[in-house]
Amino acid sequence: MTSPALVAVLAGGRGRRLGGGKPVAELGGRPLVAWPLAAARAAGLEAVVVAKAGTALPELDVPVWVEPDEPSHPLAGLVFALERTDGRPVIGVACDLPHVG
């Protein structure tokens, strides 16, 4: 069963300030990308990860939607998710928001 809204966890950034690999950077023993995915699950919402083709990701139990390489902007991932949902509401969350919920 699909949830009324889809959570799109945006993980396609370069992570320059962090030194790269933001989705796999660990906090509290878990990769950063796992935190918003857990919040979506706790809220009963379906989630996907939206990332560029070369993005390092941990093993995930949700679909990964590979967005185009260009343009390189956070809104690009959100627009990509919106285009794939046929009008279904999309909640965009950055992968580096561990305390969202």
C-alpha beads as a LAMMPS data file, in Angstrom:
LAMMPS data file: protein, C-alpha beads

101 atoms
100 bonds

1 atom types
1 bond types

-500.0 500.0 xlo xhi
-500.0 500.0 ylo yhi
-500.0 500.0 zlo zhi

Masses

1 110.0

Atoms # bond

1 1 1 0.000 0.000 0.000
2 1 1 1.330 3.434 -0.836
3 1 1 1.269 6.257 1.660
4 1 1 -0.559 9.496 0.821
5 1 1 2.719 11.404 0.488
6 1 1 6.144 10.326 -0.650
7 1 1 9.268 11.366 1.235
8 1 1 12.109 12.138 -1.170
9 1 1 15.405 12.065 0.716
10 1 1 17.744 14.242 -1.335
11 1 1 21.243 12.786 -1.375
12 1 1 22.746 14.099 -4.609
13 1 1 24.891 16.899 -3.227
14 1 1 28.652 16.953 -3.413
15 1 1 29.190 17.441 0.323
16 1 1 32.126 19.811 -0.255
17 1 1 32.010 21.331 3.237
18 1 1 31.916 17.864 4.797
19 1 1 34.633 16.496 2.547
20 1 1 32.220 14.383 0.441
21 1 1 30.103 11.343 1.119
22 1 1 27.358 13.046 3.135
23 1 1 24.849 10.149 2.900
24 1 1 27.404 7.680 4.286
25 1 1 28.886 9.955 6.961
26 1 1 28.066 8.437 10.330
27 1 1 26.269 9.997 13.246
28 1 1 25.369 7.918 16.266
29 1 1 26.536 4.748 14.524
30 1 1 24.241 5.206 11.508
31 1 1 24.771 6.827 8.124
32 1 1 23.200 10.285 7.863
33 1 1 20.782 9.132 5.158
34 1 1 19.332 6.531 7.554
35 1 1 17.958 9.189 9.924
36 1 1 15.363 10.830 7.633
37 1 1 14.456 7.397 6.236
38 1 1 13.706 6.206 9.773
39 1 1 11.604 9.330 10.425
40 1 1 9.582 8.668 7.256
41 1 1 9.072 5.050 8.276
42 1 1 7.982 6.086 11.783
43 1 1 5.435 8.459 10.224
44 1 1 4.076 5.654 8.048
45 1 1 5.268 7.308 4.850
46 1 1 6.865 5.697 1.832
47 1 1 10.342 7.011 1.038
48 1 1 12.851 7.043 -1.792
49 1 1 16.391 8.361 -2.017
50 1 1 17.106 10.746 -4.895
51 1 1 20.802 10.887 -5.801
52 1 1 23.249 11.460 -8.628
53 1 1 24.654 8.363 -10.356
54 1 1 28.041 8.564 -8.613
55 1 1 26.745 9.228 -5.104
56 1 1 28.151 6.931 -2.406
57 1 1 25.239 5.336 -0.558
58 1 1 25.039 2.701 2.144
59 1 1 22.910 -0.373 1.578
60 1 1 19.304 0.827 1.561
61 1 1 15.915 -0.854 1.813
62 1 1 14.159 1.838 -0.233
63 1 1 14.295 2.631 -3.948
64 1 1 17.046 4.917 -5.202
65 1 1 16.002 7.257 -7.990
66 1 1 19.004 8.407 -10.014
67 1 1 18.562 12.027 -11.034
68 1 1 20.370 13.634 -14.004
69 1 1 23.871 14.943 -13.369
70 1 1 22.859 18.446 -14.458
71 1 1 21.745 20.761 -13.159
72 1 1 23.569 20.358 -9.889
73 1 1 21.232 22.021 -7.415
74 1 1 19.140 20.709 -4.469
75 1 1 15.947 21.724 -6.222
76 1 1 16.871 19.468 -9.151
77 1 1 16.345 16.368 -7.005
78 1 1 13.043 17.649 -5.710
79 1 1 11.806 18.497 -9.207
80 1 1 12.926 15.053 -10.391
81 1 1 10.864 13.410 -7.627
82 1 1 7.822 15.592 -8.326
83 1 1 7.955 14.658 -12.017
84 1 1 7.813 10.948 -11.164
85 1 1 4.801 10.957 -8.825
86 1 1 1.840 11.963 -11.028
87 1 1 0.600 14.659 -8.657
88 1 1 1.201 12.747 -5.434
89 1 1 2.465 15.040 -2.647
90 1 1 6.223 14.925 -2.140
91 1 1 7.988 15.856 1.076
92 1 1 11.587 16.789 0.278
93 1 1 14.128 16.177 3.038
94 1 1 17.895 16.586 2.825
95 1 1 19.915 13.508 3.741
96 1 1 21.845 15.504 6.327
97 1 1 18.897 16.290 8.606
98 1 1 19.265 13.636 11.291
99 1 1 16.767 15.195 13.688
100 1 1 13.888 15.653 11.269
101 1 1 10.760 14.093 12.569

Bonds

1 1 1 2
2 1 2 3
3 1 3 4
4 1 4 5
5 1 5 6
6 1 6 7
7 1 7 8
8 1 8 9
9 1 9 10
10 1 10 11
11 1 11 12
12 1 12 13
13 1 13 14
14 1 14 15
15 1 15 16
16 1 16 17
17 1 17 18
18 1 18 19
19 1 19 20
20 1 20 21
21 1 21 22
22 1 22 23
23 1 23 24
24 1 24 25
25 1 25 26
26 1 26 27
27 1 27 28
28 1 28 29
29 1 29 30
30 1 30 31
31 1 31 32
32 1 32 33
33 1 33 34
34 1 34 35
35 1 35 36
36 1 36 37
37 1 37 38
38 1 38 39
39 1 39 40
40 1 40 41
41 1 41 42
42 1 42 43
43 1 43 44
44 1 44 45
45 1 45 46
46 1 46 47
47 1 47 48
48 1 48 49
49 1 49 50
50 1 50 51
51 1 51 52
52 1 52 53
53 1 53 54
54 1 54 55
55 1 55 56
56 1 56 57
57 1 57 58
58 1 58 59
59 1 59 60
60 1 60 61
61 1 61 62
62 1 62 63
63 1 63 64
64 1 64 65
65 1 65 66
66 1 66 67
67 1 67 68
68 1 68 69
69 1 69 70
70 1 70 71
71 1 71 72
72 1 72 73
73 1 73 74
74 1 74 75
75 1 75 76
76 1 76 77
77 1 77 78
78 1 78 79
79 1 79 80
80 1 80 81
81 1 81 82
82 1 82 83
83 1 83 84
84 1 84 85
85 1 85 86
86 1 86 87
87 1 87 88
88 1 88 89
89 1 89 90
90 1 90 91
91 1 91 92
92 1 92 93
93 1 93 94
94 1 94 95
95 1 95 96
96 1 96 97
97 1 97 98
98 1 98 99
99 1 99 100
100 1 100 101
